Amino acid sequence: MGDTKLGDQCVILTGAIVGADLPGQTVIGSNNVIGHYAVVGAKCQDLKYKPGDECFLHIGDNNDIREYSSIHRSSKSSEKTAIGDNNLIMGACHIAHDCRVGDNNIFANNTLLAGHVVVEDYTHTAGATVVHQFCHIGSYSFLGGGSVIAQDVPKYMMVSGDRAELRGLNLEGLRRNGFSSMEIRRMRRAYQQIFMRDDTNSGSFIDRLAETEQEKELAECSSVSSMVQSIRDSFEEGRRGICKFRNWNCS
């Protein structure tokens, strides 16, 4: 429907609706499968959307969007909902307006992303996961089934619960994606140093981040540096902070 562009070798199964008779455009790359009764490129559900405004959805290549999923266009002309390449979006998932999803992610059934959520690369959700608007989900993270994510999930971490808490590193995901034993050992040490210190001289959270960055062996590991930066970024203006650790000293 509407101004919709489909790449080569896309498959649209029975009952699916792609695009909408709205100002703006839906652009879908090559080799995508859109499952039975999925709705891709519909008008957003943001009440701030003004009828007549242009709205956009861009989807990359090699995505498998399963039955009854819904993916909405942006809420205004200056934004777009964007999905990268090689994602598996299982049945009845929802990706709302202005979300940005990277590459190689797996969203299990009934994963729901509210507006303006950012998902990086190689993340994995279990079923019935809900993500609050404006949250940021870091690469190689795992979101446990039935979780409600109300704050950012830094790179490489595993969360679960209502409201979701940090449960450690996504160790199995890291191994499956080719991280070396040495990298994982150093990331575990950094995680413990930041989140699991129970001595009275452990200092503030900011102190523990700085201490981790200054420790030579950890600083030499690019994965540790990336993890620490992901944590820091979550406290920038306009971000939601990170999911709490159950024994985290927030002083």
C-alpha positions in Angstrom: 0.0 0.0 0.0 1.0 3.6 -0.5 4.6 4.6 -1.4 6.3 1.3 -0.7 9.5 -0.1 -2.2 10.3 -3.8 -2.0 13.8 -5.2 -2.8 14.5 -8.3 -4.7 13.4 -11.8 -3.6 11.1 -10.7 -0.8 8.3 -13.0 0.2 5.0 -11.7 1.5 2.8 -14.4 2.9 -1.0 -14.6 3.0 -2.7 -11.8 5.0 0.3 -9.6 5.5 0.0 -5.8 4.9 3.0 -3.8 3.8 3.0 0.0 3.7 0.1 2.4 4.2 -1.7 5.1 2.4 0.1 7.8 4.3 2.5 10.6 3.4 6.1 9.3 3.6 7.5 5.9 2.6 8.1 2.3 3.5 11.4 1.0 2.1 12.2 -2.7 2.4 15.5 -4.3 1.2 16.1 -7.6 -0.4 15.5 -11.2 0.7 13.1 -10.4 3.5 10.2 -12.7 4.5 7.1 -11.0 5.9 4.9 -13.6 7.6 1.2 -14.3 7.7 -0.9 -11.4 8.8 2.1 -9.2 9.8 1.5 -5.5 9.5 4.7 -3.6 8.4 4.7 0.1 7.7 1.5 1.1 9.5 0.8 4.4 11.0 2.3 4.9 14.5 0.2 4.8 17.7 1.8 8.0 19.0 -0.9 10.5 19.8 1.6 13.3 19.0 1.5 12.3 15.3 -0.2 14.9 13.2 -2.3 13.6 10.3 -0.7 14.6 7.0 2.9 14.5 8.3 5.3 12.3 6.5 6.5 9.2 8.3 9.1 6.6 7.4 10.1 3.0 7.9 13.4 1.5 6.5 14.2 -2.2 6.7 17.4 -3.8 5.5 18.1 -7.2 4.0 17.6 -10.8 5.0 15.1 -10.3 7.8 12.5 -12.9 8.8 9.5 -11.1 10.2 7.1 -13.7 11.4 3.3 -14.0 11.7 1.2 -11.3 13.4 4.2 -9.0 14.0 3.7 -5.2 13.7 6.3 -2.6 12.8 5.2 1.0 12.7 6.5 4.1 10.8 8.0 7.1 12.5 6.0 9.7 14.4 7.3 12.7 12.5 9.1 13.5 9.2 12.4 14.2 10.9 12.7 10.6 12.2 12.4 7.1 10.9 11.8 3.7 12.2 14.9 1.7 11.1 15.7 -2.0 11.1 19.0 -3.4 9.9 19.9 -6.8 8.4 19.7 -10.5 9.4 17.1 -10.1 12.2 14.7 -12.8 13.3 11.5 -11.2 14.6 9.3 -14.0 15.8 5.5 -14.2 16.0 3.4 -11.3 17.5 6.3 -9.0 18.1 5.8 -5.2 18.1 8.3 -2.6 17.1 6.9 0.9 17.6 7.5 4.3 16.1 11.1 5.7 15.8 12.8 2.5 17.0 16.3 1.8 15.7 17.2 -1.9 15.5 20.6 -3.0 14.3 21.8 -6.3 12.8 21.7 -10.0 13.8 19.1 -9.7 16.6 16.6 -12.3 17.7 13.3 -11.2 19.2 11.4 -14.1 20.6 7.6 -14.2 20.5 5.7 -11.3 22.0 8.7 -9.1 22.4 7.3 -5.5 22.5 9.4 -2.4 21.9 7.9 0.9 22.8 8.7 4.1 20.9 12.2 5.4 20.4 13.9 2.2 21.7 17.4 1.6 20.4 18.6 -2.0 20.0 22.2 -2.5 18.9 23.5 -5.8 17.4 23.4 -9.5 18.3 20.9 -9.1 21.1 18.5 -11.9 22.1 15.2 -11.6 23.9 13.2 -14.4 25.4 9.4 -14.5 25.0 7.0 -11.8 26.4 9.7 -9.2 26.9 8.6 -5.6 27.2 10.9 -2.6 26.7 10.0 0.9 27.9 10.2 3.8 25.5 13.6 5.5 25.0 15.5 2.5 26.5 18.8 1.5 24.9 19.7 -2.2 24.6 23.4 -2.8 24.1 25.0 -5.4 21.7 25.3 -9.0 22.8 22.9 -8.6 25.6 20.2 -11.1 26.7 16.8 -10.1 28.0 15.1 -12.9 30.0 11.6 -14.1 29.4 8.7 -12.0 30.8 11.1 -9.1 31.7 10.0 -5.5 31.8 12.9 -3.4 30.8 12.6 0.1 32.2 16.2 1.3 31.9 19.2 0.7 29.6 20.9 -2.6 29.3 24.6 -2.2 28.7 26.6 -4.2 26.2 27.3 -7.9 27.0 24.9 -8.2 29.9 22.0 -10.4 30.9 18.8 -9.0 32.6 15.6 -10.4 33.8 12.7 -9.6 36.1 10.0 -7.0 36.7 11.6 -4.4 36.8 14.5 -6.1 35.1 17.8 -6.3 37.1 21.3 -7.1 35.9 22.0 -10.8 36.4 25.6 -10.9 35.1 27.2 -11.2 31.7 25.6 -13.0 28.8 28.3 -15.6 29.0 26.7 -18.2 26.7 25.9 -15.5 24.1 29.5 -14.2 24.2 30.9 -17.7 23.7 28.6 -18.4 20.8 29.6 -15.2 19.1 33.3 -15.9 19.2 34.6 -14.0 22.2 37.8 -15.6 23.5 38.2 -17.1 27.0 40.6 -14.3 27.9 38.2 -11.6 26.8 35.4 -13.2 28.8 37.6 -13.6 31.9 38.5 -9.9 31.8 34.9 -8.8 31.3 33.8 -10.9 34.2 36.5 -9.3 36.4 35.5 -5.9 35.3 31.8 -6.7 35.9 32.6 -7.9 39.5 34.7 -4.9 40.2 32.0 -2.5 39.1 28.8 -4.2 40.4 29.8 -6.8 43.0 32.2 -5.1 45.3 31.1 -5.5 48.9 34.1 -4.1 50.8 33.6 -0.8 52.7 36.3 1.0 50.6 34.7 0.2 47.3 33.9 3.9 46.6 31.1 5.3 44.5 29.9 3.9 41.3 31.8 6.5 39.3 34.9 5.6 41.3 34.6 1.9 40.4 34.2 2.7 36.7 37.3 4.9 36.8 39.2 2.3 38.7 38.3 -0.4 36.1 39.4 1.9 33.3 42.7 2.6 35.0 43.6 -1.1 35.6 46.2 -1.8 32.9 45.2 -5.4 32.1 41.5 -4.5 31.8 42.1 -1.3 29.9 44.0 -3.3 27.3 40.9 -5.3 26.5 38.7 -3.6 23.9 35.6 -5.5 25.1 36.0 -4.1 28.6 36.5 -0.6 27.4 33.4 -1.0 25.2 31.4 -2.3 28.2 32.5 0.6 30.4 31.7 3.2 27.8 28.3 1.6 27.3 27.6 2.0 31.0 28.8 5.6 30.9 26.7 6.5 27.9 23.5 5.3 29.7 23.9 8.2 32.1 24.1 10.9 29.5 21.4 13.6 29.3 18.2 12.2 27.9 19.1 8.5 28.7 17.4 6.4 31.4 20.4 5.0 33.4 21.0 1.3 33.6 19.0 -1.6 35.1 19.9 -2.0 38.7 21.9 -4.8 40.2 20.2 -6.4 43.2 23.2 -5.9 45.5 24.5 -2.8 43.8 25.8 -0.1 46.2 24.4 3.1 44.5 26.4 5.5 46.7 
